[in-house]
Amino acid sequence: KLLGLVFDEHLSWHEHISHICQKIYSGIYAIVKLRYLFPLSVLRTVYMSHIQSYISYGIECYALTYRST
């Protein structure tokens, strides 16, 4: 793991994607549990801080790689 990006011995993104998916699933779970307790604006803030931030961080590095990596 280097600056939040996870590399494996083959320099593929499989480990990083698995790590990000785990983080995103926990954020989605939180939103599902909170959806009846808080207004949409609060849920949007939870989304932006716990889901979108994980998706967008480092996207410049791995978005332009080949599909096989």
CHARMM internal coordinates of N, CA and C (Angstrom, degrees):
IC EDIT
DIST 1 N 1 CA 1.4579
DIST 1 CA 1 C 1.5234
ANGL 1 N 1 CA 1 C 107.82
DIST 1 C 2 N 1.3079
ANGL 1 CA 1 C 2 N 115.53
DIHE 1 N 1 CA 1 C 2 N 127.95
DIST 2 N 2 CA 1.4552
ANGL 1 C 2 N 2 CA 121.28
DIHE 1 CA 1 C 2 N 2 CA -178.55
DIST 2 CA 2 C 1.5255
ANGL 2 N 2 CA 2 C 108.61
DIHE 1 C 2 N 2 CA 2 C -137.23
DIST 2 C 3 N 1.3166
ANGL 2 CA 2 C 3 N 117.07
DIHE 2 N 2 CA 2 C 3 N 114.82
DIST 3 N 3 CA 1.4648
ANGL 2 C 3 N 3 CA 123.23
DIHE 2 CA 2 C 3 N 3 CA -179.90
DIST 3 CA 3 C 1.5259
ANGL 3 N 3 CA 3 C 112.40
DIHE 2 C 3 N 3 CA 3 C 53.60
DIST 3 C 4 N 1.3183
ANGL 3 CA 3 C 4 N 116.76
DIHE 3 N 3 CA 3 C 4 N 37.74
DIST 4 N 4 CA 1.4561
ANGL 3 C 4 N 4 CA 121.03
DIHE 3 CA 3 C 4 N 4 CA 177.76
DIST 4 CA 4 C 1.5076
ANGL 4 N 4 CA 4 C 115.14
DIHE 3 C 4 N 4 CA 4 C 86.81
DIST 4 C 5 N 1.3270
ANGL 4 CA 4 C 5 N 117.69
DIHE 4 N 4 CA 4 C 5 N -4.73
DIST 5 N 5 CA 1.4591
ANGL 4 C 5 N 5 CA 121.60
DIHE 4 CA 4 C 5 N 5 CA 176.94
DIST 5 CA 5 C 1.5223
ANGL 5 N 5 CA 5 C 108.39
DIHE 4 C 5 N 5 CA 5 C -102.75
DIST 5 C 6 N 1.3260
ANGL 5 CA 5 C 6 N 116.26
DIHE 5 N 5 CA 5 C 6 N 133.62
DIST 6 N 6 CA 1.4605
ANGL 5 C 6 N 6 CA 121.21
DIHE 5 CA 5 C 6 N 6 CA -175.49
DIST 6 CA 6 C 1.5240
ANGL 6 N 6 CA 6 C 108.71
DIHE 5 C 6 N 6 CA 6 C -102.80
DIST 6 C 7 N 1.3233
ANGL 6 CA 6 C 7 N 116.30
DIHE 6 N 6 CA 6 C 7 N 124.63
DIST 7 N 7 CA 1.4591
ANGL 6 C 7 N 7 CA 122.38
DIHE 6 CA 6 C 7 N 7 CA 177.69
DIST 7 CA 7 C 1.5207
ANGL 7 N 7 CA 7 C 108.99
DIHE 6 C 7 N 7 CA 7 C -113.74
DIST 7 C 8 N 1.3209
ANGL 7 CA 7 C 8 N 116.34
DIHE 7 N 7 CA 7 C 8 N 150.42
DIST 8 N 8 CA 1.4596
ANGL 7 C 8 N 8 CA 119.31
DIHE 7 CA 7 C 8 N 8 CA 171.26
DIST 8 CA 8 C 1.5272
ANGL 8 N 8 CA 8 C 108.33
DIHE 7 C 8 N 8 CA 8 C -110.50
DIST 8 C 9 N 1.3170
ANGL 8 CA 8 C 9 N 116.48
DIHE 8 N 8 CA 8 C 9 N -175.23
DIST 9 N 9 CA 1.4675
ANGL 8 C 9 N 9 CA 119.55
DIHE 8 CA 8 C 9 N 9 CA -175.52
DIST 9 CA 9 C 1.5253
ANGL 9 N 9 CA 9 C 113.36
DIHE 8 C 9 N 9 CA 9 C -67.81
DIST 9 C 10 N 1.3382
ANGL 9 CA 9 C 10 N 117.57
DIHE 9 N 9 CA 9 C 10 N -16.69
DIST 10 N 10 CA 1.4668
ANGL 9 C 10 N 10 CA 121.25
DIHE 9 CA 9 C 10 N 10 CA 178.86
DIST 10 CA 10 C 1.5310
ANGL 10 N 10 CA 10 C 111.94
DIHE 9 C 10 N 10 CA 10 C -100.75
DIST 10 C 11 N 1.3221
ANGL 10 CA 10 C 11 N 116.40
DIHE 10 N 10 CA 10 C 11 N 6.51
DIST 11 N 11 CA 1.4646
ANGL 10 C 11 N 11 CA 123.25
DIHE 10 CA 10 C 11 N 11 CA -178.26
DIST 11 CA 11 C 1.5285
ANGL 11 N 11 CA 11 C 112.29
DIHE 10 C 11 N 11 CA 11 C 56.43
DIST 11 C 12 N 1.3208
ANGL 11 CA 11 C 12 N 116.37
DIHE 11 N 11 CA 11 C 12 N 36.31
DIST 12 N 12 CA 1.4629
ANGL 11 C 12 N 12 CA 120.25
DIHE 11 CA 11 C 12 N 12 CA 174.66
DIST 12 CA 12 C 1.5258
ANGL 12 N 12 CA 12 C 108.93
DIHE 11 C 12 N 12 CA 12 C -97.43
DIST 12 C 13 N 1.2930
ANGL 12 CA 12 C 13 N 116.06
DIHE 12 N 12 CA 12 C 13 N 170.72
DIST 13 N 13 CA 1.4558
ANGL 12 C 13 N 13 CA 121.57
DIHE 12 CA 12 C 13 N 13 CA -176.39
DIST 13 CA 13 C 1.5236
ANGL 13 N 13 CA 13 C 113.14
DIHE 12 C 13 N 13 CA 13 C -99.65
DIST 13 C 14 N 1.3267
ANGL 13 CA 13 C 14 N 118.35
DIHE 13 N 13 CA 13 C 14 N 7.49
DIST 14 N 14 CA 1.4660
ANGL 13 C 14 N 14 CA 121.27
DIHE 13 CA 13 C 14 N 14 CA -177.18
DIST 14 CA 14 C 1.5278
ANGL 14 N 14 CA 14 C 111.70
DIHE 13 C 14 N 14 CA 14 C -59.74
DIST 14 C 15 N 1.3053
ANGL 14 CA 14 C 15 N 118.03
DIHE 14 N 14 CA 14 C 15 N -45.60
DIST 15 N 15 CA 1.4693
ANGL 14 C 15 N 15 CA 121.42
DIHE 14 CA 14 C 15 N 15 CA 179.56
DIST 15 CA 15 C 1.5298
ANGL 15 N 15 CA 15 C 110.91
DIHE 14 C 15 N 15 CA 15 C -64.95
DIST 15 C 16 N 1.3169
ANGL 15 CA 15 C 16 N 116.06
DIHE 15 N 15 CA 15 C 16 N -40.85
DIST 16 N 16 CA 1.4625
ANGL 15 C 16 N 16 CA 120.34
DIHE 15 CA 15 C 16 N 16 CA -179.97
DIST 16 CA 16 C 1.5335
ANGL 16 N 16 CA 16 C 110.37
DIHE 15 C 16 N 16 CA 16 C -63.98
DIST 16 C 17 N 1.3153
ANGL 16 CA 16 C 17 N 116.63
DIHE 16 N 16 CA 16 C 17 N -44.91
DIST 17 N 17 CA 1.4613
ANGL 16 C 17 N 17 CA 120.63
DIHE 16 CA 16 C 17 N 17 CA -179.55
DIST 17 CA 17 C 1.5192
ANGL 17 N 17 CA 17 C 110.67
DIHE 16 C 17 N 17 CA 17 C -63.64
DIST 17 C 18 N 1.3155
ANGL 17 CA 17 C 18 N 117.75
DIHE 17 N 17 CA 17 C 18 N -41.22
DIST 18 N 18 CA 1.4668
ANGL 17 C 18 N 18 CA 120.66
DIHE 17 CA 17 C 18 N 18 CA 177.35
DIST 18 CA 18 C 1.5250
ANGL 18 N 18 CA 18 C 111.05
DIHE 17 C 18 N 18 CA 18 C -62.26
DIST 18 C 19 N 1.3176
ANGL 18 CA 18 C 19 N 115.91
DIHE 18 N 18 CA 18 C 19 N -42.12
DIST 19 N 19 CA 1.4675
ANGL 18 C 19 N 19 CA 121.09
DIHE 18 CA 18 C 19 N 19 CA 178.92
DIST 19 CA 19 C 1.5333
ANGL 19 N 19 CA 19 C 110.96
DIHE 18 C 19 N 19 CA 19 C -62.96
DIST 19 C 20 N 1.3147
ANGL 19 CA 19 C 20 N 116.77
DIHE 19 N 19 CA 19 C 20 N -45.25
DIST 20 N 20 CA 1.4594
ANGL 19 C 20 N 20 CA 121.64
DIHE 19 CA 19 C 20 N 20 CA 179.98
DIST 20 CA 20 C 1.5278
ANGL 20 N 20 CA 20 C 110.62
DIHE 19 C 20 N 20 CA 20 C -65.39
DIST 20 C 21 N 1.3254
ANGL 20 CA 20 C 21 N 117.29
DIHE 20 N 20 CA 20 C 21 N -40.85
DIST 21 N 21 CA 1.4698
ANGL 20 C 21 N 21 CA 120.14
DIHE 20 CA 20 C 21 N 21 CA 179.22
DIST 21 CA 21 C 1.5192
ANGL 21 N 21 CA 21 C 111.23
DIHE 20 C 21 N 21 CA 21 C -61.39
DIST 21 C 22 N 1.3062
ANGL 21 CA 21 C 22 N 117.87
DIHE 21 N 21 CA 21 C 22 N -40.09
DIST 22 N 22 CA 1.4648
ANGL 21 C 22 N 22 CA 120.32
DIHE 21 CA 21 C 22 N 22 CA 177.47
DIST 22 CA 22 C 1.5250
ANGL 22 N 22 CA 22 C 111.08
DIHE 21 C 22 N 22 CA 22 C -61.73
DIST 22 C 23 N 1.3176
ANGL 22 CA 22 C 23 N 116.60
DIHE 22 N 22 CA 22 C 23 N -42.73
DIST 23 N 23 CA 1.4640
ANGL 22 C 23 N 23 CA 120.60
DIHE 22 CA 22 C 23 N 23 CA 178.96
DIST 23 CA 23 C 1.5283
ANGL 23 N 23 CA 23 C 111.28
DIHE 22 C 23 N 23 CA 23 C -65.43
DIST 23 C 24 N 1.3217
ANGL 23 CA 23 C 24 N 116.49
DIHE 23 N 23 CA 23 C 24 N -41.29
DIST 24 N 24 CA 1.4603
ANGL 23 C 24 N 24 CA 120.86
DIHE 23 CA 23 C 24 N 24 CA -179.49
DIST 24 CA 24 C 1.5239
ANGL 24 N 24 CA 24 C 110.82
DIHE 23 C 24 N 24 CA 24 C -66.74
DIST 24 C 25 N 1.3268
ANGL 24 CA 24 C 25 N 117.23
DIHE 24 N 24 CA 24 C 25 N -41.90
DIST 25 N 25 CA 1.4652
ANGL 24 C 25 N 25 CA 120.44
DIHE 24 CA 24 C 25 N 25 CA 178.85
DIST 25 CA 25 C 1.5213
ANGL 25 N 25 CA 25 C 111.38
DIHE 24 C 25 N 25 CA 25 C -59.49
DIST 25 C 26 N 1.3192
ANGL 25 CA 25 C 26 N 117.29
DIHE 25 N 25 CA 25 C 26 N -39.20
DIST 26 N 26 CA 1.4654
ANGL 25 C 26 N 26 CA 119.07
DIHE 25 CA 25 C 26 N 26 CA 178.90
DIST 26 CA 26 C 1.5290
ANGL 26 N 26 CA 26 C 111.01
DIHE 25 C 26 N 26 CA 26 C -67.83
DIST 26 C 27 N 1.3267
ANGL 26 CA 26 C 27 N 117.45
DIHE 26 N 26 CA 26 C 27 N -35.45
DIST 27 N 27 CA 1.4601
ANGL 26 C 27 N 27 CA 120.58
DIHE 26 CA 26 C 27 N 27 CA 176.17
DIST 27 CA 27 C 1.5181
ANGL 27 N 27 CA 27 C 112.39
DIHE 26 C 27 N 27 CA 27 C -67.60
DIST 27 C 28 N 1.3255
ANGL 27 CA 27 C 28 N 116.82
DIHE 27 N 27 CA 27 C 28 N -40.29
DIST 28 N 28 CA 1.4635
ANGL 27 C 28 N 28 CA 120.92
DIHE 27 CA 27 C 28 N 28 CA 177.20
DIST 28 CA 28 C 1.5214
ANGL 28 N 28 CA 28 C 110.06
DIHE 27 C 28 N 28 CA 28 C -64.59
DIST 28 C 29 N 1.3155
ANGL 28 CA 28 C 29 N 116.61
DIHE 28 N 28 CA 28 C 29 N -40.98
DIST 29 N 29 CA 1.4633
ANGL 28 C 29 N 29 CA 120.93
DIHE 28 CA 28 C 29 N 29 CA 178.34
DIST 29 CA 29 C 1.5280
ANGL 29 N 29 CA 29 C 110.38
DIHE 28 C 29 N 29 CA 29 C -60.12
DIST 29 C 30 N 1.3180
ANGL 29 CA 29 C 30 N 116.85
DIHE 29 N 29 CA 29 C 30 N -41.74
DIST 30 N 30 CA 1.4670
ANGL 29 C 30 N 30 CA 120.77
DIHE 29 CA 29 C 30 N 30 CA 178.77
DIST 30 CA 30 C 1.5246
ANGL 30 N 30 CA 30 C 111.09
DIHE 29 C 30 N 30 CA 30 C -63.96
DIST 30 C 31 N 1.3216
ANGL 30 CA 30 C 31 N 117.10
DIHE 30 N 30 CA 30 C 31 N -41.83
DIST 31 N 31 CA 1.4633
ANGL 30 C 31 N 31 CA 120.34
DIHE 30 CA 30 C 31 N 31 CA 179.33
DIST 31 CA 31 C 1.5237
ANGL 31 N 31 CA 31 C 110.76
DIHE 30 C 31 N 31 CA 31 C -64.82
DIST 31 C 32 N 1.3241
ANGL 31 CA 31 C 32 N 116.91
DIHE 31 N 31 CA 31 C 32 N -42.13
DIST 32 N 32 CA 1.4697
ANGL 31 C 32 N 32 CA 120.27
DIHE 31 CA 31 C 32 N 32 CA 178.82
DIST 32 CA 32 C 1.5210
ANGL 32 N 32 CA 32 C 110.66
DIHE 31 C 32 N 32 CA 32 C -61.16
DIST 32 C 33 N 1.3169
ANGL 32 CA 32 C 33 N 117.11
DIHE 32 N 32 CA 32 C 33 N -42.08
DIST 33 N 33 CA 1.4623
ANGL 32 C 33 N 33 CA 120.39
DIHE 32 CA 32 C 33 N 33 CA -179.74
DIST 33 CA 33 C 1.5332
ANGL 33 N 33 CA 33 C 112.60
DIHE 32 C 33 N 33 CA 33 C -70.42
DIST 33 C 34 N 1.3157
ANGL 33 CA 33 C 34 N 117.37
DIHE 33 N 33 CA 33 C 34 N -29.90
DIST 34 N 34 CA 1.4639
ANGL 33 C 34 N 34 CA 121.46
DIHE 33 CA 33 C 34 N 34 CA -175.88
DIST 34 CA 34 C 1.5261
ANGL 34 N 34 CA 34 C 114.06
DIHE 33 C 34 N 34 CA 34 C -94.29
DIST 34 C 35 N 1.3226
ANGL 34 CA 34 C 35 N 118.19
DIHE 34 N 34 CA 34 C 35 N -4.89
DIST 35 N 35 CA 1.4646
ANGL 34 C 35 N 35 CA 120.38
DIHE 34 CA 34 C 35 N 35 CA -170.23
DIST 35 CA 35 C 1.5234
ANGL 35 N 35 CA 35 C 114.16
DIHE 34 C 35 N 35 CA 35 C -63.27
DIST 35 C 36 N 1.3215
ANGL 35 CA 35 C 36 N 118.32
DIHE 35 N 35 CA 35 C 36 N -28.03
DIST 36 N 36 CA 1.4605
ANGL 35 C 36 N 36 CA 120.01
DIHE 35 CA 35 C 36 N 36 CA 179.52
DIST 36 CA 36 C 1.5274
ANGL 36 N 36 CA 36 C 112.61
DIHE 35 C 36 N 36 CA 36 C -93.78
DIST 36 C 37 N 1.3065
ANGL 36 CA 36 C 37 N 117.01
DIHE 36 N 36 CA 36 C 37 N -8.14
DIST 37 N 37 CA 1.4616
ANGL 36 C 37 N 37 CA 120.72
DIHE 36 CA 36 C 37 N 37 CA -177.13
DIST 37 CA 37 C 1.5239
ANGL 37 N 37 CA 37 C 113.91
DIHE 36 C 37 N 37 CA 37 C -98.58
DIST 37 C 38 N 1.3375
ANGL 37 CA 37 C 38 N 116.61
DIHE 37 N 37 CA 37 C 38 N -26.33
DIST 38 N 38 CA 1.4569
ANGL 37 C 38 N 38 CA 120.56
DIHE 37 CA 37 C 38 N 38 CA -173.50
DIST 38 CA 38 C 1.5215
ANGL 38 N 38 CA 38 C 110.99
DIHE 37 C 38 N 38 CA 38 C -127.74
DIST 38 C 39 N 1.3275
ANGL 38 CA 38 C 39 N 117.03
DIHE 38 N 38 CA 38 C 39 N 154.82
DIST 39 N 39 CA 1.4671
ANGL 38 C 39 N 39 CA 119.94
DIHE 38 CA 38 C 39 N 39 CA 177.49
DIST 39 CA 39 C 1.5305
ANGL 39 N 39 CA 39 C 111.47
DIHE 38 C 39 N 39 CA 39 C -70.76
DIST 39 C 40 N 1.3122
ANGL 39 CA 39 C 40 N 114.21
DIHE 39 N 39 CA 39 C 40 N 167.21
DIST 40 N 40 CA 1.4582
ANGL 39 C 40 N 40 CA 120.97
DIHE 39 CA 39 C 40 N 40 CA -177.65
DIST 40 CA 40 C 1.5258
ANGL 40 N 40 CA 40 C 112.41
DIHE 39 C 40 N 40 CA 40 C -58.45
DIST 40 C 41 N 1.3050
ANGL 40 CA 40 C 41 N 118.22
DIHE 40 N 40 CA 40 C 41 N -34.16
DIST 41 N 41 CA 1.4700
ANGL 40 C 41 N 41 CA 120.36
DIHE 40 CA 40 C 41 N 41 CA -179.45
DIST 41 CA 41 C 1.5272
ANGL 41 N 41 CA 41 C 111.49
DIHE 40 C 41 N 41 CA 41 C -63.17
DIST 41 C 42 N 1.3176
ANGL 41 CA 41 C 42 N 117.59
DIHE 41 N 41 CA 41 C 42 N -37.97
DIST 42 N 42 CA 1.4648
ANGL 41 C 42 N 42 CA 121.11
DIHE 41 CA 41 C 42 N 42 CA 177.66
DIST 42 CA 42 C 1.5238
ANGL 42 N 42 CA 42 C 109.98
DIHE 41 C 42 N 42 CA 42 C -69.61
DIST 42 C 43 N 1.3301
ANGL 42 CA 42 C 43 N 116.80
DIHE 42 N 42 CA 42 C 43 N -41.95
DIST 43 N 43 CA 1.4695
ANGL 42 C 43 N 43 CA 120.22
DIHE 42 CA 42 C 43 N 43 CA 178.55
DIST 43 CA 43 C 1.5261
ANGL 43 N 43 CA 43 C 110.88
DIHE 42 C 43 N 43 CA 43 C -63.49
DIST 43 C 44 N 1.3187
ANGL 43 CA 43 C 44 N 116.50
DIHE 43 N 43 CA 43 C 44 N -35.93
DIST 44 N 44 CA 1.4681
ANGL 43 C 44 N 44 CA 120.40
DIHE 43 CA 43 C 44 N 44 CA 177.32
DIST 44 CA 44 C 1.5293
ANGL 44 N 44 CA 44 C 110.43
DIHE 43 C 44 N 44 CA 44 C -65.16
DIST 44 C 45 N 1.3191
ANGL 44 CA 44 C 45 N 116.93
DIHE 44 N 44 CA 44 C 45 N -39.15
DIST 45 N 45 CA 1.4627
ANGL 44 C 45 N 45 CA 120.90
DIHE 44 CA 44 C 45 N 45 CA 177.13
DIST 45 CA 45 C 1.5204
ANGL 45 N 45 CA 45 C 110.89
DIHE 44 C 45 N 45 CA 45 C -64.36
DIST 45 C 46 N 1.3197
ANGL 45 CA 45 C 46 N 116.83
DIHE 45 N 45 CA 45 C 46 N -41.32
DIST 46 N 46 CA 1.4699
ANGL 45 C 46 N 46 CA 120.76
DIHE 45 CA 45 C 46 N 46 CA 176.39
DIST 46 CA 46 C 1.5230
ANGL 46 N 46 CA 46 C 109.74
DIHE 45 C 46 N 46 CA 46 C -61.88
DIST 46 C 47 N 1.3315
ANGL 46 CA 46 C 47 N 117.02
DIHE 46 N 46 CA 46 C 47 N -42.83
DIST 47 N 47 CA 1.4657
ANGL 46 C 47 N 47 CA 120.64
DIHE 46 CA 46 C 47 N 47 CA 177.93
DIST 47 CA 47 C 1.5239
ANGL 47 N 47 CA 47 C 111.35
DIHE 46 C 47 N 47 CA 47 C -60.69
DIST 47 C 48 N 1.3241
ANGL 47 CA 47 C 48 N 116.04
DIHE 47 N 47 CA 47 C 48 N -48.67
DIST 48 N 48 CA 1.4661
ANGL 47 C 48 N 48 CA 119.73
DIHE 47 CA 47 C 48 N 48 CA -177.04
DIST 48 CA 48 C 1.5246
ANGL 48 N 48 CA 48 C 111.82
DIHE 47 C 48 N 48 CA 48 C -62.92
DIST 48 C 49 N 1.3216
ANGL 48 CA 48 C 49 N 117.42
DIHE 48 N 48 CA 48 C 49 N -36.61
DIST 49 N 49 CA 1.4630
ANGL 48 C 49 N 49 CA 119.75
DIHE 48 CA 48 C 49 N 49 CA -175.69
DIST 49 CA 49 C 1.5197
ANGL 49 N 49 CA 49 C 113.46
DIHE 48 C 49 N 49 CA 49 C -86.94
DIST 49 C 50 N 1.3244
ANGL 49 CA 49 C 50 N 118.06
DIHE 49 N 49 CA 49 C 50 N -30.95
DIST 50 N 50 CA 1.4590
ANGL 49 C 50 N 50 CA 119.71
DIHE 49 CA 49 C 50 N 50 CA -173.90
DIST 50 CA 50 C 1.5186
ANGL 50 N 50 CA 50 C 114.69
DIHE 49 C 50 N 50 CA 50 C -110.42
DIST 50 C 51 N 1.3069
ANGL 50 CA 50 C 51 N 118.82
DIHE 50 N 50 CA 50 C 51 N -9.36
DIST 51 N 51 CA 1.4626
ANGL 50 C 51 N 51 CA 119.83
DIHE 50 CA 50 C 51 N 51 CA -179.67
DIST 51 CA 51 C 1.5240
ANGL 51 N 51 CA 51 C 110.63
DIHE 50 C 51 N 51 CA 51 C -122.59
DIST 51 C 52 N 1.3231
ANGL 51 CA 51 C 52 N 117.04
DIHE 51 N 51 CA 51 C 52 N -59.83
DIST 52 N 52 CA 1.4578
ANGL 51 C 52 N 52 CA 119.80
DIHE 51 CA 51 C 52 N 52 CA -176.15
DIST 52 CA 52 C 1.5237
ANGL 52 N 52 CA 52 C 112.25
DIHE 51 C 52 N 52 CA 52 C -62.61
DIST 52 C 53 N 1.3070
ANGL 52 CA 52 C 53 N 117.34
DIHE 52 N 52 CA 52 C 53 N -34.24
DIST 53 N 53 CA 1.4621
ANGL 52 C 53 N 53 CA 119.39
DIHE 52 CA 52 C 53 N 53 CA -179.92
DIST 53 CA 53 C 1.5248
ANGL 53 N 53 CA 53 C 111.32
DIHE 52 C 53 N 53 CA 53 C -63.64
DIST 53 C 54 N 1.3340
ANGL 53 CA 53 C 54 N 117.60
DIHE 53 N 53 CA 53 C 54 N -37.29
DIST 54 N 54 CA 1.4642
ANGL 53 C 54 N 54 CA 120.25
DIHE 53 CA 53 C 54 N 54 CA 177.52
DIST 54 CA 54 C 1.5198
ANGL 54 N 54 CA 54 C 111.49
DIHE 53 C 54 N 54 CA 54 C -70.17
DIST 54 C 55 N 1.3213
ANGL 54 CA 54 C 55 N 116.79
DIHE 54 N 54 CA 54 C 55 N -36.24
DIST 55 N 55 CA 1.4596
ANGL 54 C 55 N 55 CA 120.07
DIHE 54 CA 54 C 55 N 55 CA -179.69
DIST 55 CA 55 C 1.5237
ANGL 55 N 55 CA 55 C 110.68
DIHE 54 C 55 N 55 CA 55 C -69.14
DIST 55 C 56 N 1.3124
ANGL 55 CA 55 C 56 N 117.34
DIHE 55 N 55 CA 55 C 56 N -44.03
DIST 56 N 56 CA 1.4610
ANGL 55 C 56 N 56 CA 120.17
DIHE 55 CA 55 C 56 N 56 CA -172.86
DIST 56 CA 56 C 1.5242
ANGL 56 N 56 CA 56 C 114.43
DIHE 55 C 56 N 56 CA 56 C -82.77
DIST 56 C 57 N 1.3453
ANGL 56 CA 56 C 57 N 118.41
DIHE 56 N 56 CA 56 C 57 N -21.06
DIST 57 N 57 CA 1.4590
ANGL 56 C 57 N 57 CA 119.40
DIHE 56 CA 56 C 57 N 57 CA -178.23
DIST 57 CA 57 C 1.5296
ANGL 57 N 57 CA 57 C 110.08
DIHE 56 C 57 N 57 CA 57 C -70.03
DIST 57 C 58 N 1.2937
ANGL 57 CA 57 C 58 N 116.90
DIHE 57 N 57 CA 57 C 58 N 123.01
DIST 58 N 58 CA 1.4577
ANGL 57 C 58 N 58 CA 122.51
DIHE 57 CA 57 C 58 N 58 CA 177.12
DIST 58 CA 58 C 1.5082
ANGL 58 N 58 CA 58 C 114.68
DIHE 57 C 58 N 58 CA 58 C 79.03
DIST 58 C 59 N 1.3209
ANGL 58 CA 58 C 59 N 117.03
DIHE 58 N 58 CA 58 C 59 N 9.00
DIST 59 N 59 CA 1.4591
ANGL 58 C 59 N 59 CA 119.42
DIHE 58 CA 58 C 59 N 59 CA -176.31
DIST 59 CA 59 C 1.5322
ANGL 59 N 59 CA 59 C 111.62
DIHE 58 C 59 N 59 CA 59 C -63.64
DIST 59 C 60 N 1.3206
ANGL 59 CA 59 C 60 N 116.76
DIHE 59 N 59 CA 59 C 60 N -26.94
DIST 60 N 60 CA 1.4610
ANGL 59 C 60 N 60 CA 119.70
DIHE 59 CA 59 C 60 N 60 CA 178.08
DIST 60 CA 60 C 1.5230
ANGL 60 N 60 CA 60 C 111.29
DIHE 59 C 60 N 60 CA 60 C -63.29
DIST 60 C 61 N 1.3142
ANGL 60 CA 60 C 61 N 116.94
DIHE 60 N 60 CA 60 C 61 N -29.36
DIST 61 N 61 CA 1.4616
ANGL 60 C 61 N 61 CA 121.15
DIHE 60 CA 60 C 61 N 61 CA -177.98
DIST 61 CA 61 C 1.5191
ANGL 61 N 61 CA 61 C 112.50
DIHE 60 C 61 N 61 CA 61 C -77.78
DIST 61 C 62 N 1.3201
ANGL 61 CA 61 C 62 N 116.41
DIHE 61 N 61 CA 61 C 62 N -44.83
DIST 62 N 62 CA 1.4596
ANGL 61 C 62 N 62 CA 117.66
DIHE 61 CA 61 C 62 N 62 CA -172.68
DIST 62 CA 62 C 1.5200
ANGL 62 N 62 CA 62 C 114.48
DIHE 61 C 62 N 62 CA 62 C -105.40
DIST 62 C 63 N 1.3181
ANGL 62 CA 62 C 63 N 119.28
DIHE 62 N 62 CA 62 C 63 N -5.25
DIST 63 N 63 CA 1.4645
ANGL 62 C 63 N 63 CA 120.57
DIHE 62 CA 62 C 63 N 63 CA -179.24
DIST 63 CA 63 C 1.5227
ANGL 63 N 63 CA 63 C 112.07
DIHE 62 C 63 N 63 CA 63 C -73.51
DIST 63 C 64 N 1.2978
ANGL 63 CA 63 C 64 N 117.94
DIHE 63 N 63 CA 63 C 64 N -27.83
DIST 64 N 64 CA 1.4604
ANGL 63 C 64 N 64 CA 121.04
DIHE 63 CA 63 C 64 N 64 CA -176.14
DIST 64 CA 64 C 1.5257
ANGL 64 N 64 CA 64 C 113.37
DIHE 63 C 64 N 64 CA 64 C -99.41
DIST 64 C 65 N 1.3120
ANGL 64 CA 64 C 65 N 117.97
DIHE 64 N 64 CA 64 C 65 N 10.98
DIST 65 N 65 CA 1.4586
ANGL 64 C 65 N 65 CA 120.32
DIHE 64 CA 64 C 65 N 65 CA 178.96
DIST 65 CA 65 C 1.5131
ANGL 65 N 65 CA 65 C 110.28
DIHE 64 C 65 N 65 CA 65 C -82.75
DIST 65 C 66 N 1.3284
ANGL 65 CA 65 C 66 N 114.92
DIHE 65 N 65 CA 65 C 66 N 167.21
DIST 66 N 66 CA 1.4541
ANGL 65 C 66 N 66 CA 119.88
DIHE 65 CA 65 C 66 N 66 CA 179.67
DIST 66 CA 66 C 1.5125
ANGL 66 N 66 CA 66 C 110.81
DIHE 65 C 66 N 66 CA 66 C -69.18
DIST 66 C 67 N 1.3091
ANGL 66 CA 66 C 67 N 116.23
DIHE 66 N 66 CA 66 C 67 N 155.54
DIST 67 N 67 CA 1.4547
ANGL 66 C 67 N 67 CA 122.63
DIHE 66 CA 66 C 67 N 67 CA -178.41
DIST 67 CA 67 C 1.5184
ANGL 67 N 67 CA 67 C 111.80
DIHE 66 C 67 N 67 CA 67 C -62.39
DIST 67 C 68 N 1.3044
ANGL 67 CA 67 C 68 N 119.29
DIHE 67 N 67 CA 67 C 68 N -29.82
DIST 68 N 68 CA 1.4680
ANGL 67 C 68 N 68 CA 122.41
DIHE 67 CA 67 C 68 N 68 CA -175.35
DIST 68 CA 68 C 1.5195
ANGL 68 N 68 CA 68 C 113.07
DIHE 67 C 68 N 68 CA 68 C -76.07
DIST 68 C 69 N 1.3355
ANGL 68 CA 68 C 69 N 118.93
DIHE 68 N 68 CA 68 C 69 N -11.95
DIST 69 N 69 CA 1.4633
ANGL 68 C 69 N 69 CA 119.45
DIHE 68 CA 68 C 69 N 69 CA -178.55
DIST 69 CA 69 C 1.4609
ANGL 69 N 69 CA 69 C 113.60
DIHE 68 C 69 N 69 CA 69 C -92.09
END
COOR INIT
IC SEED 1 N 1 CA 1 C
IC BUILD
